[in-house]
Amino acid sequence: MLELFPGGFEEVDGHDGVELIAYTDAGGEERLWHAFGGARAQDVAADWRDRWKSFHHPVRVGPMWIGPPWSDVPPDAEAVVIEPGRAFGTGAHPTTRLCVELLLQLERGSVVDLGCGSGVLAIAAAKLGFAPVLAFDSDEHAVTATRANAAANGVDVQVAVADIVAADLPQTDIALANITRPTLETLAPRLRSRLLVGSGYLPTDATELAAYRHVRRITRDSWAADLYEAAQ
Ligand SMILES: C[S@@+](CC[C@H](N)C(=O)[O-])C[C@H]1O[C@@H](n2cnc3c(N)ncnc32)[C@H](O)[C@@H]1O
């Protein structure tokens, strides 16, 4: 679902499982059928794009407040204002929050955000004083959103379109990668960062990663995030 609908989808807990709901068109419905072999379609009111806004709630992670432009920022917070647009990363997803939680514990240094989506992690890093901050995503919408969000937050993030499992990666103190576990496993041996914050997978997923030593795992709402240190 993350790959098909990086802009977001709903998870609704039912008594016999979780229902995943995407707001999409006929093309999206077709992609769902191809991916899952089935889907149930229902027409929604024409104002769904505005009603969708009500799902974007601000979150607090330590001193950080991450929220949409239409919410009020508390006066005591370090704010990251995110216009989600068509890119993943409102800040509210447990994996994003877990990454910020781990980032808050790290010594300041250079950062690369691998799979930046809306730019939420890169912008949070820049707001916390990490520098320089680089960000990559293979999706042009994500790169556009990151650029716009970084400018709106008044921070400097160097963003580019790149496939992170193929591109040359920069040498940084910290790499942030909120992506799927298979992508993280492909990526790890190619990284040139001393510390790695990984998320986007489940607490039942393995912690071992080639070229990295596992430092610690934190979990929230059935999602996991790990801090790693380069093995050599
Ligand atoms: C789960 S979102 C994370 C967004 C944001 N960093 C956050 O933590 O909320 C994963 C992002 O990784 C990007 N992505 C996935 N595979 C990629 C690849 N091979 N190269 C570059 N970006 C990739 C997707 O386009 C998506 O924007």
Ligand as a Chemical Component Dictionary entry (heavy atoms), coordinates in Angstrom:
data_LIG
# 
_chem_comp.id                   LIG 
_chem_comp.type                 NON-POLYMER 
_chem_comp.pdbx_formal_charge   0 
_chem_comp.three_letter_code    LIG 
# 
loop_
_chem_comp_atom.comp_id 
_chem_comp_atom.atom_id 
_chem_comp_atom.alt_atom_id 
_chem_comp_atom.type_symbol 
_chem_comp_atom.charge 
_chem_comp_atom.model_Cartn_x 
_chem_comp_atom.model_Cartn_y 
_chem_comp_atom.model_Cartn_z 
_chem_comp_atom.pdbx_ordinal 
LIG C1  C1  C 0  7.636  5.604  3.898  1  
LIG S1  S1  S 1  8.082  6.981  2.898  2  
LIG C2  C2  C 0  9.049  7.919  4.085  3  
LIG C3  C3  C 0  8.868  9.405  3.955  4  
LIG C4  C4  C 0  9.518  10.230 5.068  5  
LIG N1  N1  N 0  10.969 10.067 5.047  6  
LIG C5  C5  C 0  8.972  9.868  6.433  7  
LIG O1  O1  O 0  9.739  9.319  7.250  8  
LIG O2  O2  O -1 7.793  10.120 6.726  9  
LIG C6  C6  C 0  9.309  6.233  1.862  10 
LIG C7  C7  C 0  9.805  7.113  0.736  11 
LIG O3  O3  O 0  10.886 6.415  0.115  12 
LIG C8  C8  C 0  10.829 6.606  -1.266 13 
LIG N2  N2  N 0  11.549 5.481  -1.890 14 
LIG C9  C9  C 0  11.232 4.172  -1.864 15 
LIG N3  N3  N 0  12.154 3.457  -2.552 16 
LIG C10 C10 C 0  13.070 4.342  -3.022 17 
LIG C11 C11 C 0  14.267 4.226  -3.805 18 
LIG N4  N4  N 0  14.699 3.041  -4.250 19 
LIG N5  N5  N 0  14.962 5.350  -4.100 20 
LIG C12 C12 C 0  14.543 6.561  -3.654 21 
LIG N6  N6  N 0  13.426 6.731  -2.903 22 
LIG C13 C13 C 0  12.704 5.645  -2.601 23 
LIG C14 C14 C 0  9.338  6.672  -1.584 24 
LIG O4  O4  O 0  9.098  7.386  -2.800 25 
LIG C15 C15 C 0  8.786  7.393  -0.360 26 
LIG O5  O5  O 0  8.708  8.789  -0.577 27 
# 
loop_
_chem_comp_bond.comp_id 
_chem_comp_bond.atom_id_1 
_chem_comp_bond.atom_id_2 
_chem_comp_bond.value_order 
_chem_comp_bond.pdbx_ordinal 
LIG C1  S1  SING 1  
LIG S1  C2  SING 2  
LIG S1  C6  SING 3  
LIG C2  C3  SING 4  
LIG C3  C4  SING 5  
LIG C4  N1  SING 6  
LIG C4  C5  SING 7  
LIG C5  O1  DOUB 8  
LIG C5  O2  SING 9  
LIG C6  C7  SING 10 
LIG C7  O3  SING 11 
LIG C7  C15 SING 12 
LIG O3  C8  SING 13 
LIG C8  N2  SING 14 
LIG C8  C14 SING 15 
LIG N2  C9  SING 16 
LIG N2  C13 SING 17 
LIG C9  N3  DOUB 18 
LIG N3  C10 SING 19 
LIG C10 C11 SING 20 
LIG C10 C13 DOUB 21 
LIG C11 N4  SING 22 
LIG C11 N5  DOUB 23 
LIG N5  C12 SING 24 
LIG C12 N6  DOUB 25 
LIG N6  C13 SING 26 
LIG C14 O4  SING 27 
LIG C14 C15 SING 28 
LIG C15 O5  SING 29 
# 
